[in-house]
């Protein structure tokens, strides 16, 4: 097959190699020719004939279709599919967290607890580094999703 991942083609002249830019253009053209395929959040990179697909898609079948399309392009030697499935729940969880990472949230929570302890709590106990019930649920759901 002449080093290509898929498809049967004739052998090119000695020393011929398709440019990465031309391979990328062909892949993007093929993607654009499929009106039912939403790749608006996908990036295509090509280096030495190796294609790397990154980004997110809303349906698992799109991820597989994109990989298959890339494999069929002349000059492609390998396809690394790093596309992730977009999940509505993930986006909602990140929005509720206020854009902070889990370590930033626990640091912020610890600082607030320490401030309350230093000022002297009036009637309520505050433990340093305590997490709220909703934060605990979010962390558990992220662990289960992984």
C-alpha positions in Angstrom: 0.0 0.0 0.0 3.0 2.3 -0.1 2.9 3.4 3.6 -0.6 4.7 3.5 -3.0 3.7 6.3 -6.0 2.9 4.0 -7.1 2.6 0.4 -5.4 0.9 -2.5 -3.5 3.2 -4.8 -0.7 2.9 -7.4 2.9 3.5 -6.4 4.1 7.1 -6.6 7.3 8.1 -8.4 10.5 7.6 -6.6 11.0 10.2 -3.8 7.5 11.6 -4.1 5.9 12.6 -0.8 2.7 14.6 -0.4 3.1 17.8 1.7 1.5 17.9 5.1 -0.4 21.0 4.1 -1.9 19.3 1.1 -2.9 16.3 3.2 -4.5 18.6 5.8 -6.5 20.4 3.0 -7.7 17.1 1.6 -8.9 16.0 5.0 -10.7 19.3 5.7 -12.3 19.2 2.2 -13.6 15.7 2.9 -15.0 16.7 6.2 -16.7 19.7 4.6 -18.3 17.5 2.0 -20.3 15.7 4.7 -23.2 18.0 5.7 -24.3 15.7 8.5 -20.9 15.7 10.1 -20.4 18.5 12.7 -16.6 19.1 13.1 -16.9 22.7 14.1 -14.9 22.1 17.3 -12.3 19.8 15.7 -8.7 20.7 14.7 -6.7 18.8 12.1 -2.9 18.8 12.4 -0.5 16.9 10.1 3.2 16.3 10.6 5.3 14.0 8.4 2.1 12.3 7.2 0.8 11.7 10.7 -2.6 13.2 11.4 -3.7 14.3 14.8 -7.4 15.0 15.4 -8.2 17.0 18.5 -11.3 18.8 19.9 -14.8 17.7 20.8 -17.8 16.3 18.9 -21.4 15.8 20.2 -21.8 12.3 18.9 -19.5 9.3 19.1 -20.1 8.4 15.5 -18.6 11.7 14.4 -15.4 10.8 16.2 -15.1 7.5 14.3 -16.2 9.1 10.9 -13.5 11.7 11.2 -10.8 9.1 11.8 -12.0 7.0 8.9 -12.1 10.0 6.6 -8.5 10.9 7.6 -7.2 7.4 7.1 -8.5 7.4 3.5 -6.5 10.4 2.4 -3.4 9.7 0.2 -0.1 10.3 2.1 -1.5 9.7 5.6 0.8 7.3 7.5 -1.0 7.3 10.8 -4.0 8.8 12.5 -4.0 9.8 16.2 -7.6 10.4 17.2 -7.7 12.6 20.4 -11.2 13.8 19.8 -13.4 13.7 23.0 -17.1 13.4 23.2 -18.8 16.6 24.4 -20.9 15.9 27.4 -23.5 18.4 28.5 -23.1 17.4 32.2 -19.4 18.2 32.1 -20.0 21.7 30.9 -22.7 22.3 33.5 -20.4 21.0 36.3 -17.6 23.3 35.2 -20.0 26.3 35.1 -21.2 25.6 38.6 -17.7 25.4 39.9 -17.1 28.9 38.7 -14.2 28.0 36.4 -11.9 27.1 39.3 -10.0 23.8 39.4 -10.5 21.4 42.3 -7.2 22.4 43.9 -8.1 26.1 43.6 -11.5 25.5 45.1 -10.0 23.6 48.1 -7.4 26.3 48.6 -10.1 28.9 48.5 -12.2 26.9 50.9 -9.2 26.4 53.3 -8.4 30.1 53.2 -12.0 31.0 54.0 -12.1 28.4 56.8 -8.8 29.8 58.2 -10.2 33.4 58.1 -13.2 32.3 60.0 -11.1 30.5 62.6 -8.8 33.4 63.0 -11.6 35.9 63.5 -13.3 33.6 66.0 -16.4 31.8 65.0 -19.6 33.0 66.4 -21.8 30.1 67.2 -20.7 27.8 64.4 -17.7 25.5 64.0 -15.6 25.9 60.9 -13.0 23.3 60.0 -10.2 24.2 57.7 -10.4 22.6 54.3 -14.0 21.4 54.7 -15.9 20.8 51.5 -19.5 21.4 50.8 -22.0 18.6 50.0 -22.3 19.8 46.4 -18.6 19.9 45.9 -18.3 16.4 47.3 -21.0 15.2 44.8 -19.2 17.0 41.9 -15.9 15.3 42.8 -17.6 11.9 43.0 -19.3 12.3 39.7 -16.1 13.3 38.0 -14.3 10.3 39.4 -17.1 8.0 38.2 -17.1 9.6 34.7 -13.3 8.9 34.3 
